[in-house]
């Protein structure tokens, strides 16, 4: 029997390849393109024009959606 994928993980995967604003547990804000997730520990890797940033202990992450709940960058 095949298990369904966790809904939380499904939603987090939608962030990959999208611009997002990430706040870490200390309140520091980062903005960039999400390139990878560490689901087990809720880590994320963001890419900016000049930096690759690995953020641990995420408090909040936000991305904008289009009219049909699709990612804006994919239109």
Secondary structure, 3 states (H helix, E strand, C coil): CCCCCCHHHHHHHCCCCCEEEEEECCCCEEEEEEEEEECCCCEEEEECCCCEEEECCEEEEECCECCCCCEHHHC
